[in-house]
Amino acid sequence: MISIVIPAYNEQGAIVTTINQIQKTMDESQVSPWEIVIVDDGSLDETPVHLKTLCDLPYLTVIRHPHNLGYGRSLKDGILAAQYDTIVITDADSTYPFEKLRELLNEYEKGFDMVVGKRTGKFYRESIIKSPLRKILKFLVEFTAGRSVPDINSGFRVFSKSTVKEYFKHLCDTFSFTTSMTLAYMMTGKTVHYVDIPYHERQGQTKVRLVRDSLRTLQYILQAINYYNPLKIFLLFAILCFIGALMGFAMSTFFGLRSGFLLGIGGFLTCIIIVCFGLIADLLKQIMDK
């Protein structure tokens, strides 16, 4: 019993192809029953028209937002409308190879709380601008989670409806939904497993705004750290101050700069103060949990 949830915004060029691909995969997999829940997030193109022509399909449910509310909000509404507990999310632009679903389900059936498709291939590494931004965000997520995270925001996942609903109020309503979901699961002891999948060239125009969405993702990463493990964020800033202090002492030692010595002392004291604030924040978090 599987519910496949797909957010769609201006995907007139790929939505029918995506549905047909899913239908073919599900028929071949002999999984039953199953359904597709598509959330049309206020599309302004011909996406609603294409979906209307498919409304007679017995396995298809279409939810329409009056205007664009965001990727995360669409997934939340689709998950809440799903009939079955096993949720599969994918995109409407045919970038994810849905025929790999059986591999993800095989791992999910082993008892993992969430199984994620780790994207590979040239279309995932297409931009030299995206690469450094991904590395920065990946570092922050891995530092926060305390483990390796091969793909922080892949949109092809399998998980339980009953489990993810517990996190809804802390999950982003926009592009960063999957990133915040990854952090929420990992920082609360849930098991997350990754399966390599090829990432295909998207059909249609990307909805991602690189700078804006990267800043929003950074915002939600910091919020997740602050909520689940506040000491981590204070330690990160304390480490930066400690490095600054060492540089100040080095300037004082090798160049005889008195200002370097003062910078080192100031950085070291700031480092201690930040750690103390972090311990207080961690204690408050424990009190709130109780």
C-alpha positions as CSV (number, residue, x, y, z in Angstrom):
1,M,0.0,0.0,0.0
2,I,1.8,3.1,-1.3
3,S,0.8,6.7,-1.7
4,I,2.9,8.7,-4.2
5,V,2.9,12.4,-3.6
6,I,4.0,14.8,-6.3
7,P,4.1,18.6,-6.0
8,A,3.6,20.4,-9.3
9,Y,4.1,24.0,-10.3
10,N,4.1,24.9,-14.0
11,E,5.0,21.4,-15.2
12,Q,2.9,21.3,-18.4
13,G,5.8,19.7,-20.3
14,A,6.4,16.8,-18.0
15,I,3.4,16.1,-15.8
16,V,1.7,13.5,-18.1
17,T,5.0,11.8,-18.9
18,T,5.7,11.5,-15.1
19,I,2.3,10.0,-14.4
20,N,2.7,7.5,-17.2
21,Q,6.1,6.5,-16.0
22,I,4.8,6.0,-12.5
23,Q,1.8,3.9,-13.7
24,K,4.1,1.7,-15.8
25,T,6.5,1.2,-12.8
26,M,3.7,0.4,-10.4
27,D,2.0,-2.1,-12.8
28,E,5.3,-3.9,-13.3
29,S,6.1,-3.9,-9.5
30,Q,2.8,-5.6,-8.8
31,V,2.4,-3.5,-5.6
32,S,-1.2,-3.0,-4.6
33,P,-3.0,-0.9,-3.7
34,W,-1.4,2.4,-4.7
35,E,-2.4,5.9,-5.5
36,I,-0.9,9.1,-6.8
37,V,-1.7,12.4,-5.1
38,I,-0.7,15.5,-7.1
39,V,-0.7,18.9,-5.6
40,D,-1.0,21.6,-8.2
41,D,0.6,24.5,-6.4
42,G,-1.2,27.3,-8.2
43,S,0.2,26.6,-11.7
44,L,-0.1,29.4,-14.2
45,D,0.5,27.3,-17.3
46,E,-1.4,24.4,-18.9
47,T,-0.7,22.0,-16.0
48,P,-4.3,22.2,-14.6
49,V,-5.6,21.4,-18.1
50,H,-3.4,18.4,-18.5
51,L,-4.4,17.1,-15.0
52,K,-8.1,17.6,-15.8
53,T,-7.8,15.2,-18.8
54,L,-6.5,12.6,-16.4
55,C,-9.1,13.1,-13.7
56,D,-10.9,9.8,-14.6
57,L,-7.9,7.7,-13.6
58,P,-9.0,5.7,-10.5
59,Y,-5.7,6.0,-8.7
60,L,-5.2,9.7,-9.2
61,T,-6.2,12.5,-6.7
62,V,-5.5,16.1,-7.6
63,I,-5.4,18.9,-5.0
64,R,-5.1,22.5,-6.2
65,H,-3.8,25.5,-4.3
66,P,-5.4,28.8,-5.3
67,H,-1.9,30.3,-5.6
68,N,1.7,29.2,-5.2
69,L,2.3,28.2,-1.6
70,G,5.6,26.5,-1.9
71,Y,7.2,23.1,-2.4
72,G,7.1,22.1,1.2
73,R,3.5,23.1,1.8
74,S,2.4,21.1,-1.3
75,L,4.1,18.0,0.1
76,K,2.5,18.5,3.5
77,D,-1.0,18.8,2.0
78,G,-0.4,15.8,-0.3
79,I,0.9,13.7,2.6
80,L,-2.1,14.6,4.7
81,A,-4.4,13.6,1.9
82,A,-2.7,10.3,1.3
83,Q,-4.7,7.1,2.1
84,Y,-1.7,4.9,2.9
85,D,1.1,5.1,5.5
86,T,4.0,4.4,3.1
87,I,4.7,7.6,1.3
88,V,6.8,8.1,-1.8
89,I,7.6,11.6,-2.9
90,T,9.1,12.5,-6.3
91,D,9.1,15.5,-8.6
92,A,6.8,16.2,-11.6
93,D,9.7,17.2,-14.0
94,S,10.9,13.6,-14.8
95,T,14.3,14.2,-13.2
96,Y,14.0,11.2,-10.8
97,P,14.1,7.7,-12.3
98,F,10.9,6.3,-10.8
99,E,11.8,2.8,-12.0
100,K,14.3,2.8,-9.2
101,L,11.5,2.8,-6.7
102,R,11.7,-1.0,-6.1
103,E,15.3,-0.5,-4.9
104,L,14.2,2.1,-2.4
105,L,11.3,0.0,-1.2
106,N,13.6,-3.0,-0.7
107,E,15.8,-0.9,1.7
108,Y,12.8,0.6,3.4
109,E,11.3,-2.8,4.1
110,K,14.5,-3.6,6.1
111,G,13.4,-1.2,8.8
112,F,14.8,2.2,7.9
113,D,12.7,5.2,8.9
114,M,13.5,6.9,5.6
115,V,15.2,5.8,2.3
116,V,16.5,8.6,0.0
117,G,17.6,8.5,-3.6
118,K,21.1,9.8,-3.8
119,R,21.4,11.7,-7.1
120,T,24.3,11.0,-9.4
121,G,25.3,11.9,-13.0
122,K,26.2,15.0,-15.0
123,F,22.8,16.7,-14.6
124,Y,23.2,16.7,-10.9
125,R,26.6,18.3,-11.2
126,E,25.7,20.7,-14.0
127,S,26.6,24.0,-12.4
128,I,30.0,25.2,-11.2
129,I,28.1,27.8,-9.1
130,K,25.9,25.3,-7.4
131,S,28.8,23.0,-6.5
132,P,30.4,25.2,-3.8
133,L,27.0,26.2,-2.4
134,R,26.1,22.5,-2.1
135,K,29.4,21.8,-0.3
136,I,28.9,24.6,2.2
137,L,25.3,23.4,3.0
138,K,26.5,19.8,3.0
139,F,29.2,20.7,5.6
140,L,26.7,22.4,7.8
141,V,24.2,19.6,7.6
142,E,26.9,16.9,8.3
143,F,28.3,19.0,11.2
144,T,24.8,19.3,12.6
145,A,23.8,15.7,12.1
146,G,27.2,14.3,13.1
147,R,27.2,11.8,10.2
148,S,27.7,11.7,6.5
149,V,24.9,13.0,4.4
150,P,25.4,12.0,0.8
151,D,22.5,14.1,-0.6
152,I,20.9,16.7,1.7
153,N,17.8,17.6,-0.4
154,S,17.0,14.8,-2.8
155,G,13.3,14.9,-3.6
156,F,12.9,11.1,-4.2
157,R,12.2,9.5,-0.8
158,V,10.2,6.8,1.0
159,F,9.0,7.2,4.6
160,S,6.1,6.7,6.9
161,K,3.2,9.2,7.0
162,S,2.6,8.7,10.7
163,T,6.3,9.4,11.5
164,V,6.7,12.5,9.3
165,K,3.5,14.1,10.6
166,E,5.2,14.5,14.0
167,Y,7.7,16.9,12.5
168,F,5.4,19.0,10.3
169,K,5.5,22.1,12.4
170,H,9.3,22.2,12.2
171,L,9.5,21.4,8.5
172,C,9.9,24.2,5.9
173,D,7.0,25.1,3.6
174,T,9.3,26.0,0.7
175,F,12.2,24.6,-1.2
176,S,14.1,23.5,2.0
177,F,11.4,20.9,3.0
178,T,13.6,17.9,2.2
179,T,16.7,19.5,3.9
180,S,14.8,20.2,7.1
181,M,13.3,16.7,7.0
182,T,16.7,15.1,6.7
183,L,18.0,17.1,9.7
184,A,14.8,16.4,11.8
185,Y,15.1,12.7,11.2
186,M,18.9,12.4,11.9
187,M,18.9,14.7,14.9
188,T,16.1,12.7,16.6
189,G,17.7,9.3,16.1
190,K,15.7,8.2,13.1
191,T,17.5,5.9,10.6
192,V,18.1,7.3,7.1
193,H,19.6,5.2,4.2
194,Y,20.7,6.3,0.8
195,V,20.4,4.5,-2.6
196,D,22.3,5.7,-5.7
197,I,20.1,6.8,-8.5
198,P,20.8,8.6,-11.8
199,Y,19.5,12.1,-12.0
200,H,18.0,13.0,-15.4
201,E,17.8,16.3,-17.3
202,R,14.7,18.2,-16.2
203,Q,11.8,19.0,-18.6
204,G,10.8,22.6,-18.4
205,Q,12.3,25.5,-16.5
206,T,13.7,25.1,-13.0
207,K,11.8,26.7,-10.2
208,V,14.9,27.0,-8.0
209,R,16.3,30.5,-7.4
210,L,19.9,29.8,-6.5
211,V,20.8,32.7,-4.1
212,R,17.3,33.0,-2.6
213,D,16.8,29.3,-2.0
214,S,20.3,28.8,-0.8
215,L,19.9,31.5,1.8
216,R,16.5,30.1,2.9
217,T,18.1,26.6,3.2
218,L,20.9,28.1,5.3
219,Q,18.2,29.7,7.5
220,Y,16.4,26.5,8.1
221,I,19.6,24.6,8.8
222,L,20.5,27.1,11.5
223,Q,16.9,27.0,12.9
224,A,17.1,23.2,13.0
225,I,20.4,23.3,14.8
226,N,19.0,25.8,17.3
227,Y,15.9,23.7,17.9
228,Y,17.3,20.1,18.0
229,N,20.8,20.7,19.3
230,P,21.6,24.4,20.1
231,L,25.0,23.6,21.5
232,K,26.2,22.7,18.0
233,I,25.7,26.3,16.6
234,F,27.4,27.8,19.6
235,L,30.3,25.4,19.2
236,L,30.6,26.4,15.5
237,F,30.9,30.1,16.4
238,A,33.3,29.2,19.3
239,I,35.6,27.3,16.9
240,L,35.7,30.3,14.5
241,C,36.6,32.6,17.4
242,F,39.2,30.1,18.6
243,I,40.8,30.1,15.1
244,G,40.8,33.9,15.2
245,A,42.5,33.8,18.6
246,L,45.2,31.5,17.3
247,M,45.8,33.8,14.3
248,G,46.1,36.7,16.7
249,F,48.7,35.0,18.8
250,A,50.5,33.9,15.6
251,M,50.7,37.6,14.5
252,S,52.0,38.6,17.9
253,T,54.6,35.9,17.9
254,F,56.0,36.2,14.3
255,F,55.5,39.9,13.6
256,G,55.7,41.3,17.1
257,L,52.3,43.0,16.8
258,R,50.8,43.9,20.2
259,S,47.4,44.2,18.5
260,G,47.7,40.5,17.5
261,F,48.1,39.5,21.1
262,L,45.1,41.6,22.2
263,L,43.1,40.0,19.3
264,G,44.1,36.6,20.5
265,I,43.1,37.3,24.1
266,G,39.8,38.8,23.0
267,G,39.1,35.9,20.7
268,F,39.8,33.4,23.4
269,L,37.6,35.1,26.0
270,T,34.8,35.4,23.4
271,C,35.2,31.7,22.7
272,I,34.6,30.9,26.4
273,I,31.6,33.2,26.6
274,I,30.0,31.6,23.5
275,V,30.5,28.1,24.9
276,C,28.9,29.2,28.1
277,F,25.9,30.6,26.3
278,G,25.7,27.3,24.3
279,L,25.6,25.3,27.6
280,I,22.8,27.5,28.8
281,A,20.8,27.0,25.6
282,D,21.3,23.3,25.8
283,L,20.1,23.2,29.3
284,L,17.0,25.2,28.3
285,K,16.4,22.8,25.5
286,Q,16.5,19.8,28.0
287,I,14.1,21.7,30.3
288,M,11.7,22.3,27.4
289,D,11.9,18.6,26.4
290,K,10.8,17.6,29.9
